[in-house]
């Protein structure tokens, strides 16, 4: 994928066990830092190409999914591979940190 997808609870199972790394951004439209993270995610998704999935989860629309991941602050970013959480980050993250996390997950 070369663009950020918006993920629902129903579609989550399709990406959660994906063999490629998955970067989940738990966010909300009213959250200023979350809006700052948005363009950074777009950059990361373009850089990742088809090597990773970059997805956003709106915590207001998908509270069960946010709860499943124990999200208490947003933005919370989670890197998954094969259904396992490899890394969790809270707060706005620069592109190089997210790209590095995805590269480490590929290994």
Secondary structure, DSSP 8 states (H G I E B T S, - for coil): --S-EE--HHHHHHHHT-SSEEEEEEE-TT-HHHHHHHHHHHHHHHHHGGGEEEEEEETTT-HHHHHHTT--SSSEEEEEETTEEEEEEES---HHHHHHHHHHHH-
